[in-house]
Amino acid sequence: MRPLVGSLALAALLLFAERSGAVSVAAAQSRIAADSVVDRIVAVVGAKAILASNIEERILQQFPQGKGLPTTPEGLRALRSDLVRALVNEELMVQAAEKDTSIKILPDDITKSVDLLVKTTRSRFASEEEYRKDLRVSGFGTPDEYRNWLSEQQKRTLMIRELMSKQQSAGKLKPVAPTEKELRDYFDRNHEQFPKRSAALSFRQIIVAPPPKPDAKARALTLADSILQEVRKGADFAAAARRFSMDPGSKDQGGSLGWMRRGTPNIDSRFEEAAFSLRPGVVSDPVESSFGYHLIQVERTQPAEVQVRHILILPAVDSTDADSAFRAIAKLRELVVAGASFDSLQSGWTDRAEERSVDDFPIENLPQAYTDALNGIEVGKVSQIFKLDPPGDPVRGKFAFVLVTKRIPAGDVRYEDVKEEIRNGLADQLTQQRYIDKLRRATLVEIRTG
């Protein structure tokens, strides 16, 4: 467990106050000292006590160096009250997960998550010294202490995720749809927290990939078959993926694609159908998708979710295939400009591995090829043809053109811009809160004030 951080929280907040001038040191002391000098119990959930130091930890997490911290005693009291409720809710779900013997959190899952979190945190600092200094300010004596604390927190997070997933799969979470008033009230209360709206656009696209010749497809299928035979004789699937797979995104991870849900965007329907039909440990026959030929191995399953590895074998393409793709898309663009149905042409030609439409996408985040092609294109107009080259393999580059359907200027975020985002998030919150209320009625919960 992490040691008490009340005094360290005070030190961090005082340091912020001195540097920013936002509040005086004396004011900061009066705001924090009452709860941070001596640790005490602020709530009890079942047999578990929640301490004032737990609240200080959350304050440090949410307001690094005090940025955004309420500046009045009333604001701080309200913040602490909200955090106590949040920790009580979290503890209720953790205890429910602990009672469910079917919920198993593997140490490897925790380690992978923590590795990523530590790596991300460390990357924000120019040197190891700066990293360690920041950890000390946050109340961690060493990187190992920080890692141990992260592991504990991540275990709780994964337990809650598994609990809620299981409840949802079993139909025990009844969806709660927020009302229009709740959506609007949420936006009005929180609109300043939404980032400024960047200039964005919506478009539809037709993308044509170089089509491999029949003999190239036959050779790829033969290679996939030979790898399959070796794996079925006992060769390690992950090792075979690292050696043979042509998917640069998963090759070095032994073909791991992680957890995949039904309907995941950009997953070929044939791949998805095969993956969800496999038993754990079984390797599929070669599955043809818009990418190539896959050997698929399911490692673990959960309701509506599978953990997958694959080996991808790409049929070879050459410059004549690329020329064929360019001629095809040039004709398609010509037809669109002449008034042909974009929908019909897109349905018959667009690469199934690619998205057909993109909505409200920030212009600043577009890949360079799209930025160049869409510069100055008005709504209702089509771009010139441009090429999408995969790294290190230009002969496999796909050809594309887009139809711009909407442009959105930069400015303050509007309610309609985030309404669906709010609806989805608030529905999840309300549904989860209903379940938490049920847990609370069955558990001793005491919140202590003063």
C-alpha positions as CSV (number, residue, x, y, z in Angstrom):
1,M,0.0,0.0,0.0
2,R,1.1,3.6,-0.6
3,P,2.1,5.5,2.6
4,L,0.0,8.4,3.8
5,V,0.3,11.4,1.5
6,G,-1.6,14.1,3.4
7,S,1.5,16.1,4.2
8,L,2.9,15.6,0.7
9,A,-0.4,16.7,-0.8
10,L,-0.1,19.9,1.4
11,A,3.5,20.4,0.2
12,A,2.5,20.1,-3.4
13,L,-0.4,22.4,-3.1
14,L,1.6,25.0,-1.2
15,L,4.3,24.9,-3.9
16,F,1.7,25.5,-6.5
17,A,0.3,28.4,-4.5
18,E,3.7,30.0,-4.1
19,R,4.5,29.7,-7.8
20,S,1.1,30.7,-9.3
21,G,0.1,33.5,-6.9
22,A,-3.5,32.2,-7.2
23,V,-3.8,31.8,-3.5
24,S,-1.6,32.7,-0.5
25,V,0.3,30.0,1.4
26,A,-1.8,30.8,4.5
27,A,-5.0,30.3,2.5
28,A,-3.7,27.0,1.1
29,Q,-2.9,25.9,4.6
30,S,-6.3,26.8,5.9
31,R,-7.9,24.9,3.0
32,I,-5.9,21.7,3.3
33,A,-4.5,21.4,6.8
34,A,-7.6,20.4,8.6
35,D,-7.9,17.1,6.7
36,S,-4.3,16.4,5.7
37,V,-2.3,16.7,8.9
38,V,-3.9,13.7,10.7
39,D,-5.3,10.8,8.9
40,R,-8.8,9.7,9.8
41,I,-11.7,7.5,8.6
42,V,-14.1,9.4,6.3
43,A,-16.3,6.4,5.3
44,V,-16.9,2.7,5.9
45,V,-18.0,0.3,3.3
46,G,-18.7,-3.1,4.7
47,A,-15.5,-3.9,6.6
48,K,-13.4,-1.5,4.6
49,A,-12.4,1.9,5.8
50,I,-11.9,4.8,3.4
51,L,-9.3,7.3,4.8
52,A,-8.8,11.0,4.4
53,S,-5.4,10.2,2.8
54,N,-7.3,8.3,0.1
55,I,-9.1,11.5,-0.7
56,E,-5.8,13.4,-0.8
57,E,-4.5,10.9,-3.3
58,R,-7.4,11.5,-5.6
59,I,-6.9,15.2,-5.3
60,L,-3.3,14.8,-6.4
61,Q,-4.4,12.6,-9.3
62,Q,-7.1,15.0,-10.6
63,F,-5.3,18.3,-9.9
64,P,-1.5,17.8,-10.5
65,Q,0.3,20.6,-8.7
66,G,-3.0,22.1,-7.7
67,K,-4.1,23.2,-11.2
68,G,-7.8,23.7,-11.3
69,L,-8.2,23.0,-7.6
70,P,-11.2,24.9,-6.0
71,T,-10.0,28.2,-4.4
72,T,-12.6,28.5,-1.6
73,P,-13.3,26.4,1.5
74,E,-16.8,25.7,0.2
75,G,-15.4,24.5,-3.1
76,L,-12.9,22.2,-1.4
77,R,-15.6,20.8,0.9
78,A,-17.8,20.0,-2.1
79,L,-14.9,18.4,-4.0
80,R,-14.0,16.2,-1.0
81,S,-17.7,15.2,-0.6
82,D,-17.8,14.2,-4.3
83,L,-14.6,12.2,-3.9
84,V,-15.9,10.4,-0.8
85,R,-19.0,9.4,-2.8
86,A,-16.9,8.2,-5.7
87,L,-14.6,6.1,-3.5
88,V,-17.6,4.6,-1.7
89,N,-19.1,3.6,-5.1
90,E,-15.8,2.2,-6.3
91,E,-15.4,0.1,-3.1
92,L,-19.0,-1.2,-3.4
93,M,-18.2,-2.5,-6.9
94,V,-14.8,-3.9,-5.9
95,Q,-16.3,-5.8,-3.0
96,A,-19.0,-7.2,-5.3
97,A,-16.3,-8.4,-7.7
98,E,-14.4,-10.0,-4.9
99,K,-17.5,-12.0,-3.9
100,D,-17.9,-13.3,-7.5
101,T,-15.7,-16.3,-7.8
102,S,-16.0,-16.4,-11.6
103,I,-14.1,-13.1,-11.9
104,K,-10.4,-13.8,-12.3
105,I,-7.9,-11.0,-12.9
106,L,-4.6,-12.5,-14.2
107,P,-1.4,-11.0,-13.0
108,D,-0.2,-10.7,-16.7
109,D,-3.2,-8.5,-17.5
110,I,-2.3,-6.1,-14.6
111,T,1.4,-6.1,-15.6
112,K,0.7,-5.2,-19.2
113,S,-1.6,-2.3,-18.2
114,V,0.8,-1.0,-15.6
115,D,3.8,-1.3,-18.1
116,L,1.9,0.9,-20.5
117,L,0.9,3.5,-17.8
118,V,4.5,3.7,-16.5
119,K,5.9,4.1,-20.0
120,T,3.4,6.8,-20.8
121,T,4.1,8.7,-17.6
122,R,7.9,8.4,-18.0
123,S,7.7,9.7,-21.6
124,R,6.5,13.1,-20.3
125,F,9.8,13.8,-18.7
126,A,13.1,14.7,-20.3
127,S,15.2,12.9,-17.7
128,E,15.0,10.3,-15.0
129,E,15.8,12.9,-12.4
130,E,12.8,15.0,-13.4
131,Y,10.6,11.9,-13.4
132,R,11.7,10.8,-9.9
133,K,11.3,14.4,-8.6
134,D,7.7,14.5,-9.8
135,L,7.0,11.2,-8.2
136,R,8.4,12.5,-4.9
137,V,6.2,15.5,-5.1
138,S,3.2,13.2,-5.6
139,G,4.1,11.2,-2.6
140,F,6.0,8.3,-4.1
141,G,9.5,7.6,-2.7
142,T,10.6,5.5,-5.6
143,P,9.5,4.4,-9.1
144,D,8.9,0.9,-7.6
145,E,6.5,2.4,-5.0
146,Y,4.7,4.2,-7.8
147,R,4.5,1.0,-9.8
148,N,3.1,-1.0,-6.8
149,W,0.5,1.6,-6.2
150,L,-0.5,1.6,-9.9
151,S,-0.8,-2.2,-9.8
152,E,-3.2,-2.1,-6.9
153,Q,-5.3,0.6,-8.6
154,Q,-5.3,-1.2,-12.0
155,K,-6.4,-4.5,-10.3
156,R,-9.4,-2.6,-8.9
157,T,-10.1,-1.1,-12.3
158,L,-10.0,-4.4,-14.0
159,M,-12.2,-6.0,-11.4
160,I,-14.8,-3.3,-11.8
161,R,-14.7,-3.7,-15.6
162,E,-15.1,-7.4,-15.4
163,L,-18.0,-7.1,-12.9
164,M,-19.9,-4.6,-15.1
165,S,-19.2,-6.6,-18.3
166,K,-20.6,-9.7,-16.6
167,Q,-23.6,-7.9,-15.3
168,Q,-24.3,-6.4,-18.7
169,S,-23.9,-9.8,-20.5
170,A,-26.3,-11.4,-18.0
171,G,-28.9,-8.7,-18.7
172,K,-28.8,-7.5,-15.1
173,L,-28.0,-3.9,-16.1
174,K,-31.1,-2.2,-17.2
175,P,-30.3,0.7,-19.5
176,V,-31.2,4.1,-18.2
177,A,-31.8,6.6,-21.0
178,P,-31.1,10.2,-19.9
179,T,-33.8,12.8,-20.7
180,E,-33.3,15.8,-22.9
181,K,-33.3,18.0,-19.8
182,E,-30.5,15.9,-18.2
183,L,-28.4,16.1,-21.4
184,R,-28.8,19.9,-21.6
185,D,-28.2,20.4,-17.9
186,Y,-25.0,18.3,-18.1
187,F,-23.8,20.4,-21.1
188,D,-24.7,23.7,-19.3
189,R,-22.8,22.6,-16.2
190,N,-19.7,21.3,-18.0
191,H,-19.5,23.1,-21.3
192,E,-16.3,24.9,-20.2
193,Q,-14.6,21.6,-19.7
194,F,-15.1,20.7,-23.4
195,P,-12.2,21.7,-25.6
196,K,-12.7,24.3,-28.3
197,R,-14.1,22.9,-31.4
198,S,-11.4,22.5,-34.1
199,A,-12.2,23.1,-37.8
200,A,-13.6,19.7,-39.0
201,L,-15.1,18.1,-42.0
202,S,-17.1,15.1,-43.1
203,F,-16.5,13.2,-46.2
204,R,-17.2,9.9,-48.1
205,Q,-14.5,8.1,-49.9
206,I,-13.8,5.5,-52.5
207,I,-10.5,3.6,-52.1
208,V,-9.2,1.0,-54.5
209,A,-6.3,-1.3,-53.6
210,P,-4.1,-3.0,-56.2
211,P,-5.8,-6.4,-56.9
212,P,-3.4,-9.3,-56.6
213,K,-3.3,-11.7,-59.6
214,P,-4.8,-15.2,-59.1
215,D,-1.4,-16.9,-59.1
216,A,-0.2,-14.5,-56.3
217,K,-3.2,-15.4,-54.2
218,A,-2.6,-19.1,-54.8
219,R,1.0,-18.8,-53.6
220,A,-0.1,-16.8,-50.5
221,L,-2.7,-19.5,-49.7
222,T,-0.2,-22.2,-50.1
223,L,2.2,-20.5,-47.6
224,A,-0.6,-20.0,-45.1
225,D,-1.5,-23.7,-45.4
226,S,2.1,-24.8,-44.8
227,I,2.3,-22.6,-41.7
228,L,-1.0,-24.0,-40.4
229,Q,0.3,-27.5,-40.7
230,E,3.4,-26.7,-38.7
231,V,1.3,-25.0,-36.0
232,R,-1.0,-27.9,-35.8
233,K,2.0,-30.2,-35.4
234,G,2.9,-28.3,-32.3
235,A,4.8,-25.2,-33.4
236,D,4.2,-22.1,-31.2
237,F,1.7,-19.8,-32.8
238,A,3.1,-16.6,-31.4
239,A,6.6,-17.6,-32.6
240,A,5.2,-18.4,-36.1
241,A,3.5,-15.0,-36.2
242,R,6.7,-13.2,-35.3
243,R,8.5,-15.1,-38.1
244,F,5.9,-15.1,-40.9
245,S,3.1,-12.6,-40.3
246,M,2.9,-9.6,-42.7
247,D,0.9,-7.5,-40.3
248,P,3.3,-4.8,-39.1
249,G,1.0,-3.8,-36.3
250,S,0.9,-7.2,-34.5
251,K,3.9,-9.1,-35.9
252,D,6.3,-8.2,-33.1
253,Q,3.6,-9.0,-30.5
254,G,3.3,-12.6,-31.7
255,G,0.2,-11.7,-33.8
256,S,-1.8,-10.4,-30.8
257,L,-4.7,-8.2,-31.6
258,G,-5.9,-8.1,-28.0
259,W,-9.6,-8.2,-27.1
260,M,-12.0,-7.8,-30.0
261,R,-15.8,-7.2,-29.8
262,R,-18.4,-7.9,-32.4
263,G,-18.8,-5.0,-34.7
264,T,-15.4,-3.6,-34.1
265,P,-14.8,-0.9,-36.9
266,N,-12.5,-1.9,-39.8
267,I,-12.6,-5.6,-38.9
268,D,-13.5,-7.7,-42.0
269,S,-16.8,-9.5,-41.4
270,R,-15.2,-12.8,-42.6
271,F,-12.4,-12.4,-40.0
272,E,-14.9,-11.6,-37.3
273,E,-17.2,-14.6,-38.1
274,A,-14.3,-17.0,-38.0
275,A,-12.8,-15.6,-34.8
276,F,-16.1,-15.8,-32.9
277,S,-16.7,-19.4,-34.1
278,L,-13.4,-20.7,-32.7
279,R,-12.8,-22.4,-29.3
280,P,-9.9,-21.2,-27.3
281,G,-6.6,-22.7,-28.5
282,V,-7.9,-23.9,-31.8
283,V,-6.3,-22.5,-35.0
284,S,-8.5,-21.7,-38.0
285,D,-8.1,-22.8,-41.5
286,P,-6.9,-19.9,-43.7
287,V,-9.5,-17.2,-43.8
288,E,-9.6,-14.8,-46.7
289,S,-10.3,-11.2,-46.0
290,S,-9.8,-7.9,-47.8
291,F,-6.3,-7.8,-46.3
292,G,-5.1,-11.3,-47.3
293,Y,-5.2,-14.8,-45.7
294,H,-5.3,-15.1,-41.9
295,L,-4.6,-17.9,-39.5
296,I,-6.6,-17.1,-36.4
297,Q,-6.1,-18.4,-32.8
298,V,-8.5,-17.4,-30.0
299,E,-6.8,-17.4,-26.7
300,R,-9.7,-16.5,-24.3
301,T,-13.4,-15.7,-24.6
302,Q,-15.9,-13.6,-22.8
303,P,-19.5,-12.9,-23.7
304,A,-19.4,-10.9,-27.0
305,E,-15.6,-10.6,-26.8
306,V,-12.6,-12.7,-27.8
307,Q,-8.8,-12.3,-27.3
308,V,-7.2,-13.1,-30.7
309,R,-3.9,-13.7,-32.4
310,H,-3.5,-14.0,-36.1
311,I,-0.9,-14.6,-38.8
312,L,-1.5,-12.5,-42.0
313,I,-0.1,-13.6,-45.3
314,L,-0.4,-11.0,-48.1
315,P,-0.6,-12.0,-51.7
316,A,2.2,-10.3,-53.7
317,V,1.3,-7.3,-55.9
318,D,3.4,-5.5,-58.5
319,S,3.4,-2.3,-60.5
320,T,1.0,-3.8,-63.1
321,D,-1.5,-4.4,-60.3
322,A,-1.0,-0.8,-59.1
323,D,-1.6,0.5,-62.6
324,S,-4.8,-1.5,-62.8
325,A,-6.0,0.1,-59.5
326,F,-5.2,3.6,-60.7
327,R,-7.1,3.1,-64.0
328,A,-10.1,1.8,-62.1
329,I,-10.3,4.7,-59.7
330,A,-9.7,7.2,-62.4
331,K,-12.8,5.9,-64.2
332,L,-14.8,5.9,-61.0
333,R,-14.0,9.6,-60.3
334,E,-14.9,10.4,-63.9
335,L,-18.3,8.8,-63.4
336,V,-18.9,10.6,-60.1
337,V,-18.0,14.0,-61.6
338,A,-20.4,13.2,-64.4
339,G,-23.2,12.6,-61.9
340,A,-23.2,8.9,-61.3
341,S,-24.4,7.7,-57.9
342,F,-21.5,7.8,-55.4
343,D,-23.3,5.2,-53.2
344,S,-23.5,2.7,-56.0
345,L,-19.9,3.1,-57.1
346,Q,-18.6,3.0,-53.5
347,S,-20.6,-0.1,-52.7
348,G,-19.1,-2.0,-55.6
349,W,-15.5,-0.8,-55.5
350,T,-14.3,0.5,-52.1
351,D,-11.8,-1.6,-50.3
352,R,-13.7,-3.4,-47.5
353,A,-10.9,-2.8,-45.1
354,E,-11.4,1.0,-45.3
355,E,-14.1,3.3,-43.8
356,R,-16.7,4.4,-46.3
357,S,-17.5,7.7,-44.5
358,V,-15.8,9.9,-41.9
359,D,-17.9,12.4,-39.9
360,D,-16.8,15.6,-38.2
361,F,-13.1,14.7,-38.3
362,P,-10.7,17.5,-37.1
363,I,-8.8,18.8,-40.1
364,E,-5.6,19.2,-38.0
365,N,-5.6,15.4,-37.3
366,L,-6.0,14.3,-40.9
367,P,-3.1,12.3,-42.4
368,Q,-1.0,14.4,-44.7
369,A,-2.3,12.7,-47.8
370,Y,-5.8,13.7,-46.9
371,T,-4.8,17.2,-45.8
372,D,-3.2,17.9,-49.2
373,A,-6.0,16.4,-51.2
374,L,-8.8,18.2,-49.3
375,N,-7.3,21.6,-49.1
376,G,-9.8,24.1,-50.6
377,I,-12.3,21.4,-51.7
378,E,-15.8,22.8,-51.2
379,V,-18.8,20.9,-49.8
380,G,-20.4,18.8,-52.6
381,K,-17.1,18.6,-54.6
382,V,-14.8,15.7,-55.1
383,S,-11.0,15.7,-54.6
384,Q,-8.3,14.7,-57.0
385,I,-7.1,11.2,-56.8
386,F,-4.4,10.7,-54.1
387,K,-2.3,7.7,-52.9
388,L,-2.2,6.1,-49.5
389,D,1.1,4.4,-49.1
390,P,1.8,1.9,-46.3
391,P,5.1,2.4,-44.6
392,G,8.0,0.8,-46.5
393,D,5.8,-0.8,-49.2
394,P,4.6,1.8,-51.8
395,V,3.7,-0.8,-54.4
396,R,0.8,-1.7,-52.1
397,G,-0.4,1.9,-51.9
398,K,-4.1,2.3,-52.4
399,F,-5.7,5.1,-54.5
400,A,-8.5,7.3,-53.2
401,F,-10.7,10.2,-53.8
402,V,-13.3,11.8,-51.5
403,L,-16.6,13.7,-51.6
404,V,-16.7,16.5,-49.0
405,T,-20.2,16.5,-47.4
406,K,-19.8,19.0,-44.6
407,R,-17.3,21.6,-43.2
408,I,-17.4,22.9,-39.6
409,P,-15.6,26.1,-38.7
410,A,-13.5,26.3,-35.5
411,G,-15.1,27.8,-32.4
412,D,-16.8,27.1,-29.1
413,V,-18.2,23.6,-28.9
414,R,-22.0,23.5,-29.5
415,Y,-24.5,21.3,-27.7
416,E,-25.3,19.4,-30.9
417,D,-21.6,18.7,-31.4
418,V,-21.4,16.7,-28.2
419,K,-25.0,15.7,-27.6
420,E,-24.4,12.0,-28.5
421,E,-21.1,11.9,-26.6
422,I,-23.0,13.2,-23.6
423,R,-25.9,10.8,-24.1
424,N,-23.7,7.8,-24.2
425,G,-21.6,8.8,-21.2
426,L,-24.5,9.8,-19.1
427,A,-26.5,6.7,-20.0
428,D,-23.5,4.6,-18.8
429,Q,-23.3,6.7,-15.6
430,L,-27.0,6.4,-14.8
431,T,-27.1,2.7,-15.6
432,Q,-24.0,2.1,-13.4
433,Q,-25.4,4.3,-10.6
434,R,-28.6,2.3,-10.5
435,Y,-26.6,-0.9,-10.0
436,I,-24.4,0.8,-7.3
437,D,-27.6,1.9,-5.5
438,K,-28.7,-1.8,-5.4
439,L,-25.3,-2.8,-4.0
440,R,-25.5,0.0,-1.4
441,R,-28.9,-1.2,-0.2
442,A,-27.3,-4.6,0.6
443,T,-24.1,-3.3,2.2
444,L,-23.4,-1.4,5.4
445,V,-22.2,2.1,4.3
446,E,-21.4,4.9,6.7
447,I,-20.1,8.3,5.7
448,R,-18.6,10.3,8.5
449,T,-18.5,14.1,8.5
450,G,-16.5,16.5,10.6
